[in-house]
């Protein structure tokens, strides 16, 4: 997946957000980064467009947002709707959890993420099979050697 151009401002903002994560974000990140979620790769505080997503799983096209009390106000809810619409237009599904949900029901939050990630993975095309060590197709090699032993040329 090609990397999008990220401004210096967005990059420094994301770095600052990584350093100042909330307790709920830190708890969830510790769980996710330990690859306790079926090996799905997740990044934290990642710039996407003009926004910084709390967590993103590019392979399943999922954004995970952990919201504190400031998201309860009408003005903030409208900003969240615009943000979610942008992410949806980019092909992402947005999962929102409150700090309270993460702190009191971490297993439930992780299970919801796991289910969304597996559903997203099913919708993506299968990955290509890598060649065997040595680089050749073993079926072709076997048929060529069989034909040579019979006196035939491939």
C-alpha positions in Angstrom: 0.0 0.0 0.0 1.6 3.3 -1.0 2.1 5.8 1.8 0.1 9.0 1.7 2.0 12.3 2.0 1.9 13.5 5.6 2.7 17.1 6.4 5.4 17.8 9.0 2.6 19.4 11.2 0.5 16.2 11.1 3.5 14.0 11.8 4.6 16.0 14.8 1.0 16.1 16.0 0.8 12.3 15.8 4.1 11.9 17.7 2.8 14.2 20.4 -0.5 12.2 20.7 1.5 9.0 21.0 3.4 10.5 23.9 0.3 11.8 25.7 -2.2 8.9 25.2 -5.0 8.6 27.7 -5.1 5.7 30.2 -7.7 3.9 28.2 -5.7 4.3 24.9 -2.6 3.1 26.7 -4.4 0.0 28.1 -5.9 -0.8 24.7 -2.6 -0.3 22.9 -0.7 -2.5 25.3 -3.2 -5.3 24.5 -3.1 -4.7 20.8 0.6 -4.3 20.3 1.3 -7.6 22.0 -0.3 -9.2 18.9 -2.9 -10.7 21.1 -5.5 -10.2 18.4 -4.8 -12.9 15.8 -1.7 -11.3 14.5 -3.6 -8.3 13.0 -1.3 -5.3 12.6 -2.5 -2.1 14.2 -0.8 1.3 14.3 -1.5 4.0 16.9 -2.0 7.7 16.4 -1.7 7.5 12.6 -2.2 10.6 10.4 -4.9 10.0 7.7 -5.8 13.1 5.7 -6.3 16.0 8.0 -7.0 13.7 11.0 -5.0 11.5 13.3 -6.7 8.2 14.0 -6.3 6.7 17.5 -5.7 3.2 16.0 -5.8 1.9 12.5 -5.7 -1.5 10.9 -4.9 -1.0 7.2 -5.3 -4.6 6.2 -9.0 -4.7 7.4 -9.6 -1.0 6.8 -10.7 -0.3 10.4 -10.2 2.8 12.5 -10.6 2.5 16.2 -11.4 5.6 18.2 -11.3 5.8 22.0 -13.3 8.8 23.1 -13.3 10.6 26.4 -16.0 12.9 28.0 -15.2 15.7 25.6 -16.9 13.8 22.8 -20.3 14.0 24.7 -20.9 17.6 23.6 -23.0 18.4 20.5 -20.3 20.4 18.8 -17.8 17.6 19.3 -20.3 15.0 18.0 -20.8 17.0 14.8 -17.0 17.0 14.3 -16.9 13.3 14.9 -19.6 12.8 12.3 -17.6 14.7 9.7 -14.5 12.8 10.6 -16.3 9.5 10.4 -17.7 10.5 7.0 -14.2 11.3 5.7 -12.9 7.9 6.9 -15.8 6.1 5.4 -15.1 7.9 2.1 -11.6 6.5 2.3 -13.0 3.0 2.7 -12.6 2.6 6.5 -15.1 1.3 9.0 -14.9 3.4 12.2 -15.3 1.7 15.6 -15.9 4.1 18.5 -15.5 3.2 22.2 -15.6 5.3 25.3 -12.8 5.4 27.8 -15.2 3.8 30.2 -15.9 0.9 27.9 -12.2 0.2 27.4 -11.4 0.5 31.2 -14.3 -1.6 32.4 -14.7 -4.1 29.5 -11.4 -4.5 27.7 -12.1 -8.0 26.6 -15.5 -7.0 25.1 -13.8 -4.1 23.2 -11.1 -6.3 21.9 -13.6 -9.0 20.8 -15.6 -6.3 18.9 -12.4 -5.2 17.1 -11.4 -8.8 16.4 -14.8 -9.5 14.8 -14.6 -6.4 12.7 -11.1 -7.2 11.6 -12.0 -10.7 10.6 -15.0 -9.5 8.7 -12.8 -6.9 6.9 -10.2 -9.5 6.1 -12.8 -11.8 4.5 -13.8 -9.0 2.2 -10.2 -8.5 0.9 -8.6 -10.5 -1.9 -6.5 -13.5 -0.8 -2.8 -12.9 -0.7 -0.6 -14.5 -3.3 1.2 -17.7 -2.5 5.0 -17.2 -2.1 7.3 -19.4 -4.2 9.1 -22.3 -2.4 12.6 -21.8 -1.3 14.8 -22.1 -4.4 12.5 -20.1 -6.5 11.2 -22.8 -8.8 7.7 -24.3 -9.2 8.2 -27.8 -7.9 5.5 -29.2 -10.1 7.2 -28.0 -13.3 10.6 -29.2 -12.0 9.2 -32.7 -11.2 7.5 -33.0 -14.6 10.7 -31.9 -16.5 12.8 -34.4 -14.6 10.2 -37.2 -15.2 10.2 -36.4 -18.9 14.0 -36.3 -19.0 14.2 -39.7 -17.4 11.9 -41.1 -20.0 14.1 -39.6 -22.8 11.7 -36.8 -23.6 12.7 -33.1 -23.8 10.4 -30.5 -22.1 
